[in-house]
Amino acid sequence: MRKIYVLLLLIFMALPFSNANAQKYLSPIFNYDSILNIKFGSNVTANSSTPEDQLYDIYLPVGDSATKRPVVFFTHGGSFLSGSKETSDVVALCRAFAKRGYVTVSQNYRLGYESFDATNAKRAVWRAMQDGRAAVRHVRAHAAQYLIDTNMIIYGGSSAGGFTALHVAFLDEPQELVLGIDTTTYTGPGSQGLGSFKGTTNNLTNSDEVNAVINLCGAIGDTSWIQLKDKNIPVLNMHGTADNTVPYGTAIIKLFSTIPLLSVSGSSSIRKSLEAKKMTNRFYTFCGLDHVPFLGASAAQKAWMDTTVLFISQFLYYDVLKLSAANPNAIVQEIDSADCSTTGIYATTFAAAKISPNPTQHSVLVQLKNSSAKLQQIAIMDITGRVVGLHNIANENLTIIDLHNFENGIYLLKIITNKGMMIERIIKE
């Protein structure tokens, strides 16, 4: 009897987590520290033949005794035109999951288009995918330094970062080059070649494969790229039914909501493809909400961030790390579009805006079409995505943006409201 007791005790001690540690990876039980501006490579960009350094920030749990910890990337959005590793939603996610015991990473990637058309939209996604792969290789190569489990690297992102995550994971076969991408060497603007899947952002030759995907309001070029060989890659999708930036299903994506680019498949279509292949996946629909509803500082946006963190936490704990013997289907509460209609909350777009006059010579009126929506901030960006003006607004439904001191040309308004975020194009004449 004593031998049996000792054997059971040894087996219990050999388990990776004890009951005292059961909430690790689900609850914020650690503080975090960060190491900023780590260079993982450099490469020429859409707009310059001078190589641009690519950096990431890494967030580490403080007081964690584990020597092999899972890694989660949270990569920023911005239509492949703007955004950075400091964008507020990905920073919040990195901090939240470092507090839960993960090593988390927010990375930059090359931004910009040679011109606004389908071909160059594909090229922008390709460059981001290459930089995502380069960052994965770099993190994996420094596993000993950051106490990382190289067999548990999860790649996620928001909006364009969700695009990047899906393409890092699933665009990896020569036969998938239906994009028409020229894989010869990329030398800068005007170069037809873009380089291979792996790219040349760094010369590391270790693996850039990932073990799970988190897609927050992103899309994939073609769901056929998700193949049965990928069945061991669990996928999480979260998306709003009224997303005016990235389609919830399959549709033509429009830059600035006006310039048609190419057909892409959003989270609802990805879900159907994963279910047909019987691949592990989770789906949460933001019923009636627009693009990235968890980005911002309003009470509603903070609440949606809490929902996002909870859903990701459960997905990672039960479906990816598999740390519980409980049936995850009884715990993880998924929401599909059918659930929206049956609960009566399938709504119209909350954050649509009227911009007038457009074109303009002097100023524009920005007015939200939904009376309950309130403006919080409007950033004015030039066509490269550089912020050239910033207006903080005290929860008004409309405001006037003065453009007297701006040169004539095309500008982008990044409009943040209590209901969501959108980008609109304006012309100054």
N, C-alpha and C positions, 0 to 999 in steps of 0.2 A: 504494500500500500504506500509506503514511504517513497519507493522508487517511482511509482506512478505520479505521486504528488510532485516530486522533484522534476520529473519529465514535463509535466504540465506547466510547471513554473518556468522552466527553461523555454518551452515553446512560447509562452506568453511574453517573456522578456525579449524573444527574438522578433516579435511583431513590430512593424515599423512605428506604430503609434499606440500609446496606452490610453486608457480611459481619461486620465488626467489631461491628455493632450488632444482629446477628441474634437475640440472646437477649432484647433489649428486648421488653417485654410478656409474656414467658414466665417470666423469672427476676427475682428481687429484686436489681437492680443499682444502685439509688439509695437514698439516705436520703429521709426525707419530712419535711415541715413541715405544720402545720395552722393554719387560721384558724377560730376557734370562735364560735358564737352569732351567725351572720349572719342578720339578720331578712329574711325574704322575703315577709312579709305578716302579716295578722291577720284573725281572723274570730270570730264568735260560735260557741259550742259546743253540744253536746247538753245541757249542764247549766247554761249561763250565757249571758245576753244581753250580757254584757260581753265585748268582743272580746279574744281571746287571741292574743298574738304567736306567730308560727310561725317557727322558727329552723332553720338547718342548719349543720353543720360541714363544712368542705372540707379535703381532704388533697391536698398537692401534692408531686410528686417534686422533690427538691433536686439540682441539677446537670444537669438535662435541658435540652438546647439547643433542643428542638422549640418552635415557636411556635403550633402547632395540635395540641392533644392530645385524645385521646378522653376522655370523661367516663363514669364508672360510678357510678350511685346504688346504695347498699345500705341499704334501708329496714327498720326494726326490726319485730319481731312483738310479740305480746301480746294477741291476741284483740280488738283495737280497744278494749281496756280499760286496758292498762298498757304499759310499755316506753317507751323514749326513744331519741334519737339517740346516747346513750351506752351502749346495750345492748352487752354484750361481743362478741357474734358479729359484729354489723355494724361495730363499731369495728375488730375484728381483720381483717375483710375489706377495709375502707377502707385500713388501713395496708398490708396485703399487696399491694394492687394499686397504691397510690401508689408503692411501692418498685419496681414493675414498669414505671412510666412513665405510668400513668393519673392523671388528676385524679379524685378520688373524693369522694362526697358522702353524708353520713348526715343525714337530716332528721327533724324532728318532724312530726306531723300531729295533728289533733284527735281526741281519744279520748272514749269514753263512749257509752252508750245511754240513750235516754229510758225504755225498758223493755225487758225481755228477751223479744223476740218476733221473728217473721220480718220484719215491716215495719221495725222499728227496727234490726235487723241490716243490712238493705239500706241504711238511711240512714247507718249507721256507715261502711260501705264507701264510700258515695257521698262523704261528707265527706273521707275519706282520699284518694280519687281526686282530688277537687278540689284538695286541698293538694299532692298529688304533681304535678299539672299546674302549679300555681302555682310550685313550686320549680323545675321544668324551665324555665319561662319566665324566672324570675329568673336562673338559672345561664346560660342562653343570652344574656340581655341583658348579662351581665358577661363575655362571652367574651374581650374584649380584655384585661381585668384579669387573668384567670386563664389566658390563653393556651390557649383551648379551641377545638376543632373543632366548630362548631355543627351539622355534618352527621354527627356521630358521638356521640350521646348515648344511652347504654345505661341502661335503668332496671331495677333488680333489687331484690329484697327477700326477707326470711325470714318464713315463716308469714303473719301478717297483712300484712307488707310484700310478700310474694309475691302475695297478693290484690291489693294496691294496684298493683303493677307490671303485672299482667295487665289490670286495669281501666283504668289510664292508657293502655295501648297499644291496647286493643281495644274498649272501651266508648265509642263515639264517634259513633254514628249515631242520629237521632231514632227510627227504627223499632226500635231496641234498648231503648226505654223500656218494655219489658214488666215492668220492676221495679215499676211503679206509682208512680214517683217524681214528685212535684209539683215542677216546675222554676221555679215563681214564687219571688220573693225570700225568702231565709231570714232571719228576724229573731231567732231564739233558741228556747229551750225552748217547746214548744207550737205553734210555727210549722209549718204543713203544708208550706210551700214549702221547697225546699233549694237553689234556684238551678240553673243550667245545668251542663253537663259541665265547663266552665271554672271555674265558681264565682266568688266575689268575694274570695278570700283576698288577691289583689293585682289591680291594674287594668292590668297589662301586657297588651299586645295581640299580642305576638309569638307565634311558634309554640310549642306544647307537645307536638309530636309527638316520638316516640322512635324510635331506629333499631335497637334490639334489646331483648330482654327476658330477665331472669334470674329464674326462679321457683324459690325454695327452699322446698319444703314448703307451698306455697300452693295456691289454687284459683280458679276463675272461676265466675261465676254461670251461664253458659250457653256451651258451646263453639261455638254458632252465631254468637256475636259475633266469632269469628275467621273472617274472610272472605277470599276470594281477593284482594281489594284490599290485604290486609295481607301479601301474599306476600313482600314485601321486608323483613319484620321477622323476623330469625332469633330463635328461642326456645330457651332452655335450661331443662329441668326436672330437679329432683332431689327425691326423695321416698322415705320409708320405707314398706315394705309393711305394717307393723304400726302405722301412725300412728293413734293414738286421738284426735287433736285435729282434724286436717284429713284427709278421706278420700283415700286413694291413688287411688281411682277416682271414680265418681259415687255419692253417698249423701247422706243428711240429716246436716248438721253439727250437733253438739251442743255448746252452750256449757257449760263446766265438765264436759264429758262426760256431762251429765245433761239439759240443757234443749234440746229439739229446736228448731232454727231454720228452716232451709231447705235445699233440695237444692243442692249445689254439685258441680263437677267438678274433681277433683284431677289430679295430673300424669299419671297413666296414661291418663285419658280425654282430656286435652289432647293428649298424644302421638298418640293414635289420630286425633284431628281434624286435627292438623298433617300427619300422614303421608298421610291421605286427600286433603288439599289439595296435597300435594307441596311443602310449605313447609320450608325449612331449619330443622332442629331437632336438639337433642341431649337424651338422656335417660339419667339415672343413677338406678338403684334402690338404696336402702339396704336390702338384703335382711334381712327380719326385724326391722328397727329401728323405733323409735317416732319421735315428732315431733322434728325439728331435732336429730339426733344429734351435730352438731358444736358445740352450745352447751354450754360447760362447761370445766372445767379438768382433768378426769381424763385419763389417758394415752389412753384409748379415744376420748374426745371430741376431744382434740387431733389424734389420727390421722385422725378423720373430717373435721376442719377442713382438714388437709393434703390429703386426697382432694378436698374441695370446691374448694379453691383451685386445685389442679391441673386439675380438670375445667373450671372456669370459664376458667382461663388458656388452655387449648387451644381451647375454644369461641370465645373472643374473637379469638385469634390466627389460627385457621384459617378459621372460619366468618363472623366479623363483619368484622374488619379485612382478612382475606384476604391475609396477608403471606407466604404460602408457596405455591409451585407444587406442593408435594407433595399427594397424595391424602389429605384429612383423615380419610377413613373407615379408612385403614390406621393412623392414629395415635391418634385419639380413641377410647377404649375405653368404649363404652356398655354399660349393663346394664339389661335389661328384666326383668319379673317371671318370664318363662320361664327366664331365665338363673339366677334364684334356685333354682327347683325342680330344674333339671338339675344344679346344683352341690351340691344337698342342704343349702342353708343357709337355706331358707325357714322361718323360725322363728316361734314364738309371741311375743307381746308381752313385751319384756324388763322394762319398768318399771311394770307395773300395781301398784297399791297398795290395801291394805285400810285403811279409816279407820273406827275404832270407839271409843266409841259415837258415832253421828251420827244425830240431834241429841245434844248433850251439854250438861251443866250445868257441868262443871269442866275436863276435859282430854280429849284424844283420843290414841289410839294410832295411829301411822302405821307400817304394816308392808308391806314390798315382798314381792310374791308370788313373785318369782323369787329363789332363794337366793343367786345370784351377783351380784345387783344390790345396790348400796350407796348409802345416802343420803349426800348431800354438803351440801345446804342446803335449808331450807324457809323461804319468805317467806310471812308472813300478810298478806293484802290485804283492805281493806274492799271494798264492792261497787262503788266507783268506780275500783278498781285502785290505790289509795294503799297503800303498804307501811306496816303498823302494827306489824310484828314480824318479826324475822329470827333464824333459828337456823342456825348452822354445825355440821355433824355430821361426826364423824371416821369416815366409811366404815362406818357401822353399817347393819344390815338393818332395824332398827326403832328408833323413838324415841317419846317421849311429849311432846306439846305442851300446856303449861299455859295454860288460857284463863280462869283465875280473875279476872284484872283486866280482862277485856274486857266491853264492853257486850253485852247480848243482841242477836242479829241474825245475818245471813248473812255469812260470810267465805270467802275463797278461799285455798287453800294452793297455792302454786307450789312444786312438789317437784322438785328437781334431783338426779339420781342419776348414777352412772357409766355408765348405759345410755341416758339420755335425760331429758326433762323432761315434766311433766304438771301440769295444774291441776285440783284437786278442790275441791268445794264442801262447806262444813261449816256447821252451824247451832248457835249458842250460845243456850240457853234459860235 
